[in-house]
Structures are given as structure tokens and as C-alpha cells.
Amino acid sequence: MEHGRLKVKTTEEQQEAKRKEREKKLQLYTATTSTIFQKRESQELDQEVLELTNQILGANPDFATLWNFRREIFLHLEKEKSEDELQSLYTGELFHLDSCLRVNPKSYGSWHHRCWVLERMPQPDWSRELELCSRFLELDERNFHCWDYRRFVAHRSEVPAEEELAFTHGLITRNFSNYSSWHYRSKLLPLIHPDPQRQGRVTEEVLLRELELAQNAFFTDPSDQSAWLYHRWLLGRVDRDVSLLCVFISREGGWLSVGFSHPVIVRAGSDDLLLFLDGTPLMVSWLSVDRKNRSSYLWLCDLPPGSLGDLCPHHTFRVLWKDGAAHKECFLYRGQQESWNRDSATEEQIFRCELSVEKSTVLQSELESCKELQELEPENKWCLLTIILLMRALDPLGYEKETLSYFQTLKAADPMRCAYFNDLLSKFLMENCILKMEYAESRVIDLSRKGLTALYHEEHLLLVTHMSLSANQLRALPRTLAMLRCLEVLEADDNVIESLEGLSHLPKLEEVSLRNNRINRISDLRPLASCPRLSLVNLQGNPVCGSPDVRSELALLLPHVLNVLT
């Protein structure tokens, strides 16, 4: 007080007072933490150290090391205390966690520790935990930590999936912008209404009902992504079990290859992949296509010398994966240099779902509705992407031109994701080209002038002999191209290719045209040196051709190539 008036602190004085207060708290925090670590070092696992860690975690619940230490203490105390004492101890720990979660409702350590406590607690109160989840989700319905914890509680307390589904429905109808609720539905529905033909998916009746729910949501709020993403899941294809796409035998090369629908690992010395010749098992060593024996679509083996004699009219090869999980036979007749047995992409509907009349009708109706919405919301990226996905589901070849147009509109509406959209378009265009090749029963594929930025589905190109990739936007020929062991001619002119990693160990490759790309160094061409039949390489228009010693260096690197055009 000065002259009867209360003295008001200046801004500088306030800042200095706050600084001193922070320093005091920091000193206390540091000293307490130091004491805790000393006690841990000396293994003083008692009530006092619990109180000390309480103080620190109450202010900073993300101090993961202290949660670990508390668990060590509880495990020690469990040896000394009765069940009633443990119940009381863990109940107190839950109250402590309540306060920590109020400090930070998205604390990884707090939610993880709560799971641990409930698993150790003699008599957990699961109904209280469900109520706690409800309270936190009212505060933040997108708190995925809380959603994970709710799934844990529901599983451990055996809450019926139908009740959890009703819970998500209540949250969604209250607010369509609840992504976590939509996601939870995608996990619950396959449990409640499993499709017997498609593992991990739902029956068609439920699927159609969910499509309607999602449509109601995104027509209510077209700019919210939650329902659009859920709709995309509904349109998605189920992951099929691993199957054998192709078995190929080369008499001349003395090798056999097996192509899979998914990347797999064949462990050395295991019985994962077995080969039988005329009913007799062959002892062979399997190698992945990159020789590194990591996960791969294609696995190769050398056939034992003399196993392909011409005395028999034909040989029967049988490949067995995982004790019968998948198998395929292939016949090699006398005089044949090569033989194969492959699945057709058209027969397996590999790139789309088979549609019933009812589902096709619903999707067609949704497509028309989305087009109407897009007229009202011309720059809504979710609406544009959903239109594309619906057209893919209905008829990928029939809607190809229209899909291209919508992709252009989509890229203009969302230029920040142009690279992603270009890659997605590349994937769809390659699928269409593979389907056309399959329909024509051809071993030639033309992927030129498609605007491709990436390559996909090489596992369906194992028998291709001629491929054109010219006039695209490819920066590399990826290592997955090494699966194309039947490839004889490759045209990849007028791209922006810098790397040829995929053009290695291709036993039949004879001609490669790489005009007008961005190959800078002789060393970038090293993969070609491993292709034994290569006779023609066209490098015109590449920076490497400007090197004064390019001819002599190429002759050293590729001595077996008769014609190198620079």
C-alpha cells in the first residue's frame, strides 16, 4: 500500500514474478525426478516413491519412464499385499490416472498404463471404464486413444458387438463428422454380419444399408471427409488369400518360376513351397527375383540337371504352397522349350468386385446422385474421388474416358495432391490395359502415352514378351520389372527415367530403347550387363551420350551388346 492505494505491479514485475515461479517449479521438478531415479537405482520400491512419481506424472503424464517404474513397483508390491489390499491399491491408481487424463486426454502413457492396471486388478469395474470412455468421448469424439481403450474394455468385458455398433450409430447420427465411429463400424460389422464368401467383409444386405447411411452423411455435409472415407471402405475389395497366379517352366534355361498373388517369403530349408516332378518331390533352392530372399511376388529355382529328359511324352510339374493352401500344375511336352499355367485376371475379377444386380443398381443410383452433388459442389474432392471409385466398381473399361475427365477435374480441385492422383490414375490405367491384354489373350502390352507416373501389378505381366512404356512420366524402371523374365523387347522412350534398377537378370531381354530420358552416368546402365541376350540398346537423347568416352566405356560395361546407339 502506498498513500492508501494498492500498488499495481508493472508488466516487468509480473513477468519477473512468473519467471521466478517457473524456476521454482522447475527446480522442484528436477529435484524430485533426480530423487526418483536414485531410488530406482537402489531398488527402493515403496510407497514413498509412488508418491514422488505421482507428483511428476500429475504435471507431466507423458513421462513414459515413470509409468514403467510404477509398474515395477506394483509388481513388487503384489508379492507383499493381499488381494483386498491390491484392489484398493489399483483403485487408487485409477483415480490418479483420472487426474492425469484430465491434464492430457491424449496421453499415450496414461491410456496404456490404465490398460495394464485393469489387467492386474483383482476385480475390475468394467462398467465404470465404459462410462469413463463415454465422458471423454463427449469432450472429444475423435480422441483415438480413448477409442482404442474403449475397444480394449469392450473386448475384456465381453460387451456384445451389437451394443457397440448401436453406440457408434448414436454418435454418428448426432454428428456425422465422427471418423472414429465410422472406423469402429468397419471393425464391428464383419463380426456381426460376416459374408461367408468374402472374409473380412459384410453381407450384401448390410452393405447396401451402410451405403445409404454413408450417402445420407455426405449429402448432409459434403465437405466432411469421414463418411466419404467410410464409403470408400464399403466399396473396397476384400483381400484374397494367397494364390498361385502363374507357374512357368523354361527347358532351355533349366529353371522354373512361381508367381504369387501377394508378396511372400519362402524360407530357406523350409517346406513352404514344394515342387513335384511326375509325382516325385524335387530338392530345389528357391530364390526371390532380386536374389535377396525378401518378400517377393516371384520365386525361382534351377531344375536339377537331367530332370527334363525327352524320353517321356510329357512331364507334370506340381507346385504346393503352405501344405495345400494353394497349388498349381503345369505340363511340359516333348519338344516344348517352355510351358506355363496361369490364372486370368479377367476370370478372377482381380481388379474389381463381382456385383449382383441389386448392388449394381444401388451403385448406379449412387453414381448419379454423386454427379448431381458434384454439379452443386464442383470442387468437392471427396465427391469427385467417389465418382471415380464408383465408376471403377461398376465398369472400369466402359467408364475409362469419363474417369480420365474426372481425374483432371479432381487434380484442379486439389492441386496439393496431384502426385497422389497421378499415381492412382496410373494404377487404374494399368489395370485396364492388363484386362484388355487378358481379353485378347496376348503377351504384348502397350502402356505408351498414358501419362503413367508409376508402374503397378507387374505380377500380372509375368508372360509378357513385348512392352511399350514410351511417352509417359516415369522416373525409374523399378526393381519389380525384374519379374518379367519372358520380356524380349522393351520400349521406354520419352520419359524422365534416371534409374534402370528393374532391368537386371532378365534372361530373354534382347532389345531396349531408352531414347530421350535422363540417364546421366554409365554406371546407371550397370543392370543391363546382367541380361545375357541383350543385343540392342538405344540411348539417343540421354545426357550420358554427351560424355567424350561414352563409346569405349559402354564397350567395357556391355561387351556382349552388339549394337549400342548413342
N, C-alpha and C positions, 0 to 999 in steps of 0.2 A: 504494500500500500504506500502510495506517495500522495500527501496532501488530501487524504481521504478518498483517493481514487485507486482502483485496481490497475496495477501496471500490466499492460498488454505486451507479451513477448513479440519481438520483431521476427521477421521471416528468418533471418540469420540465426537468431537464438533458437527458433523452433527446429531448424534443420540441424543445429548442433546438438540439441537435446535428443532428437531422433537418432542421430549418429551414435551418440553415447549409449542410447538404449539398445541399438543394434549390436554395438560392440560388446555390451554386457551379455546379451543373449548369445552371441557367438562364442564368447569365452566360456559361458556355462555349457553350451552345446559341445564345444571342443573338449572341455574337461570331462564331461560326462561320457562322451564317446571314448576318450582315452581310458577312463576307468573301466568301461565295459570290455574293451579289448584286453586290458590287463587281466581282468577276471576270467575272460575266456582262455587266455594263455595259461593261466594257473588252474583252469578247470573248476572254478568256483560256480557251480551250477545250483544256485539257491534263489530264494525269494527276493533277496536284495537286488540281484542283477536283473530279475524280471521287472522290478520297479524302475530300475535305471533305463532299461530298454523301452519301457512304457513311455517315459518322458521324451525320448528321442523320436520314437515312432509316432507319438501323438502329434509332433510337429512336422515330421517328415516320414510319412508312411511308405515312401518308395525306397527306403534304405534296406535293400534286399538282404544284405549280410546279417542284419539284426534279426530279421524274420527267421533266417536259418539258425541263428544262435538260440532263439526262443524255442525252436523245435528240439534242439539238442537238450535244452533244459527240461522241457516237458517229458522227453523220452527218459531222462534221468529220474525225474520225479515219479514217473509211472511205476518205477521199481519200489518206491517207498510208500506210496499212498494207497488207500483203499479205493474201491470203486466209487463210493459216495463222495470221497474227497476229490477224486479225479473229475467226477461230474460237476462238482462245484467249481473246481479249478478251470475247466474248459468252458463252463458257462460264463465265468468272469472274463475269459479270453474273448468270447463272442461279443460281450458288451464293450470291451476295449476295441475290438475290430469295428463295431458300430461307429465309434467316435473317429477312428482312423478313416473310415469310408466317408464320413461327413466332411473331413478335411479334403480328401481327394476320392471322389466316387469312381475314378478310373485307375485306381492304383493296382497294378499287376500283382504286387507283393501281397496286398491285403486280401484280394479275392482268392489268390492261390492258398494263402495261409488259412483262410476260412474253410476251404475245401479240406485241407489237411486236418483241421480241428474237428470238423464234423465226422471225418472218417475214424478219428481216435476216440471220440466221445462215447461213453458207455450207452447213454440214452439220448440220442439227438432228437430235437424237436423240429421235424421237417416242415410242419405246418407253419411254424414261426419263420423259417427260412423262406418259404414261398411268399409269405406276407411281406417280408423284408424286400424280396425281389420286386414285388408289385409296387412298393413305396418308391424304390429307386427308379423304376421304370416310369412312374408318374412324373418324376423330376426330369428324367432324360430317357425318352423311349428308344434312343439309339445307342444307349450305353452297352456296347457289345460285351464288355466284361461281365456285366450283370446278366446279360442273356446267356453267356456261357455258363455262368454259375447256376442260373435257373435250370438249364438243361441237365447239369450235374445233379441238382436237388431232385428234379422230376424223375431222373433215372434211378437214383438211390432210394427214393421213397415210393417208387413204382406208381407214380401218377399215371393214370391211363392216357395214352396218346390222344384219345378223343377229347379229353378235358383240356389238354394243352392246345390242341387245334382250335377249340372253342375260345380259349384265351387269346390266341393270336387274331381270331376273327373279330373279337370285340375291340382290340386295339386298332385293327385296320379300318373297321367301319367308323371308328372315332376319328382316325387320322390316316388317310391313305399314304401319307409320306412316312411310313414306318418300315424302313427297309429291313430291319432285323426281324420284324414279324413275318414279312414275306419270305425271308430266308428260312425261318423256322418252319413255315408251312412246307417248304420244299423238302425238308427233312422228315416231317411227320407224315405227309400224305402217302409216300411209298410204303410206310409201315402199316398204315390203316387200310389203304386201298391198293395193294400191290397188283401190278399187271403180271399175270402168270407167264406171259410170253416175253416180257421185257423187264429184266431185273433192274431195280432202281427207279422204275417209272410207275405211273399210276394208271388205273383202268380208264378206258376212253370216256365213260360216263362222267367220272370225276374230272378228267382233263377238260372236257367241254365246259363243265360248270366253273372251273377255275379260270378258263379263258374269258368267260363272261365277267367274272369278278374283276379280273385284271383290266378288262376293257372299260368297265364302269369307272375304275380308278383313274386310268389315264385320260378318259374323256372328262372327268371331273376336274383334274389338274394336269393338263398336258405337259407342263414344264417339269413336273417332278419325275425323277428317274426311277423311283422304287418299283412302281408297278410295271414300267417298261422292262426293267431287268428281270422281274419275275416272269413276265410274258415270254421273254427270250428263253428262260429256263424251260417253260412249258413247251416251247417249240423245238427244244433241243433233242438230239438223238441220244438214245441210250448207248453207253459204252458196251460194245460187244465183247464176248470172251475172246481170248487169243485164238486165232485160227491160222492155218497154213494157206497162204494165198497162192503160192507157186512152188513147184519143185522143178528144177532144170538140171539136165544131165548133158555134159559135153564129153563125147567119146574121144575126140581129138585132144582136148585139153586134159582129159582124165580127172575131171572134177565134177562135183555136184553142189548145187546151191539150194537153199531153202529160204523162201520169203515169208515173213510173218505179217499179220495184220497190225501188230503192236510191236514196239521195240522190246526185245527180250535179252536175257543174259543166259548163255549156255556155259555153265561152269566146267572147267577142265576136269576130266576124270569122272564126271557125273553121268547119271542115266537120264538127264533132262531131255536130250534129243538122241533118238536111236535110229539107226539106218539098217534095213534088212535088204539083202540081195537074194532073190528067189527063195525067200523064207529063212535064210541064214543070216544071223547078225554079223555086220561088218565092224571091225575095230577101226574107227577113224577118229581124227582130231579135228574139232570144229574151230574155225576162226571167224571173227567178225569181219565185215568188209573192210574196215580200216586197220585190221591186224592188231588192234589194241584190246580186243576181247571185252569191250564195254557194251552197254546196251545197244542193240542194233536190230534193224528190220531184217537184215540178210546175214545168213551164216553159210560158210563154205567148208568143204572138206575135199581133200585129194582122195581119189579112189585107189585102192590097193592095186599095184601092178598085176596085170594078167586077169583082173576080175571081169573084164569086158571082152572075153573071147568070143569068136564068131561061130563057135560050134553050135550054140543054142540058137533057135529061131528068134527068140526074144528073151530079154531079161526083165524081171519085175523088181522095181525098187519101191520099198515102202518106208516112209518116214513116220516116226511116232514121237509125239511131243507130250511130255509130262504124263507118262503111263496111260496114254489114251485120251488125254484131254483134247487132242487134235491129231489127225493123221491124214496121209495122202499117199496115193500110189502113182507111179509113173512107169511106162513101158518103153524100153529101148529095143527096137527090132534090128535084126541083122542088116548091116549096110547103112543104118542110120548114123549120122555124125552127132546129132543132138536130138533131144526129146524133152517135152515138158508137159506138165499138168497144172493148170492154173484156174482160179476162180474168176469169173467175170464180174466186173464192177456193176454191170447192168443187172445181172441176175441177183446180186446180193443187196441191191438198193443201198450201196455202200455210202453214198453221199446224202441220203435223204431217208425220211421215214415213209413206210407204206401207209397210205391214207385210205380209210374206209370212206364210203360215200358220205356218211354223216359228218365225219371230221373234215373232209374236203369241202363240204357245203358250208360248214361253220367258218373254216379258214378263208374261203372265198368271200363270205359275208364280212369277215373282219378286215380283209384287204380293202374292200370297197369302202367300209366305214373309215379306215385309216386314211385312205385317199381323200375322203371328204374332209376329215380333220386337217389333213395337210394343206388343203386349199384355204382353210381358216387360219392355220398356223404354218405358213410356208417355210419358216426357218427352224422348225422344231426338229432337232437332230434325232431325238428318240423316235418320233413318228416316222421319219424318213428311213431310219435303220430298220424299224419294224416292218415297214412296207417291203423292203428288200428281203428280209428274212421270210416273210410270208410268201413272197413270190418264189423264193428258193424252195420252200416246203411244198408248194403246190406244183410247180413245173419249172425247174431250173433252165432247161433249154428253151422252152416256149417263151419265158419272160426275159431271156438274155438281153435283148436290146433295151427293154424297158428298165432292167436292172442297171445297165450302164448309165442311162439317163439319170436315174435316181441317185446313183453314186456321185455324179457330177454336182447335183444339187446339194447333196449331203456335204461334200468337201467345201463347197462355197459357204454353207451354213456354219460349218465348224472347221475353219482352216487350221486350228491348232492341232487337230488330229488327222491331218491329211495323210501322214505317213502310215498310220494305222489303217485308214480306209483304203489306201493303195494296196497294202499287203492283203487286206481282207478281199478286195476285188480280185487280186492276183490269185488267191486261193480258189475263189468261186469260178474264175475263168479257166483255171487249170482243171478243176473238176468237170466242167462242161466239155473241155477238149478230150479228157480221158474217156468220158461217156461216149462221145462221138467216135473215138477210136475203137472202143469196145463194140459199139453197134456195127461198125464197118469191118470188124474182125481183122484189124490192121496192126502192123508192127511199126508203123510210121506215125509220128505225131508232129503237127505243125503248131507251134506256140509263138509264131512270129507276129509282130505288130499288135500285141495285146496290152502293151503298157505295163508288163509284169515288173514288179519290184522285188519279188522273191519267188522261190520255187517250192512247191508243195507236192505231197503224195507220190514221191519217187518210188515208193514201194509198189505202186501200180504200173510202173514203167519197166519192169524187170526184163521184158522180152522185146523192148523197142530197139530197132536196128538203126533208124534214121530219126534225128530230132533237129528241129529248127527253133532256135531261140532268138533269132535276129530281130533288130529294131524294137528292143524293149528298154527297160531302165535298170538292168541287172548290174550290180556292183561286183558280184563274185559268182563263181561256179562252185557251189558248196560241196562239202565232203560227201553229202548224201548222193551225189551223182555217181559216186563210185559203185553204187548198187547196179548201175545199168551195164552189166557185164556182156550184154549182147550188142551194145551200141557199136556201130561201124562208122557212121558219119554224123558229125555234129557241126551245125552252123550256128554261130553266136555273134554275127557281125552287128555293128552299130548299136552297141550297148555302152556301158561305162565300166566294164569289167577290169578289175585290178588283180584278182586272185583266181587261180585255177586249181584250188585245193582238191576239187572233186574229180579232176581228170587224172587219177592215178590208178595204176594196176587194172586198167581196162583191157582185157585180153584180146578183144576184137576190134578195137578202135583203129581205123585206118586214115580217116581224113578229119581235120579240124580247121574250121575257118573262124578267125577271130579278128577280122578286119575292123578298123575304126573303133578301137576300145582304148583303155588307159593302162596297158601293160608297160611298166616303166623299166624293169630290170630283167636281165637274162635269168636271174635266179627265180623270178616269178614263173618261169616256164619249166622248172625242175619236175613237177608232177608228170609232164609228158614223157620224160625219159623212162618212166616205168611202164609205158604202153608198148608192148613188143612189136605190134603190127603197124604202128603208125608210119605212114609214108608221105603224107602231105600236111603241112601246116602253113596257113596263110596269116601273116601278121601285119599286112599292109595297113598303114594309117595308125599304128601304135607308136607312142613315144620311144619305145625301145629300139625302133628301127633307125632312130637318129644317131645311135652310137656308132662311132667310126669303125669299131672292131666287131660289129654285130654278126657278120657272116662267119668269121673264124670262131667266135665264142659259141654261136649256135651249132657249128660243126662239132665242137668239143662236147657240148651238152647233149645234142641229139644226133649222134653219128649214124644211127640206123635210119633216120628220116631222109628220104631221097630228095624231097622237094620242099624247101622252106622259102616261102615268098615274103620278101620284105620291101 
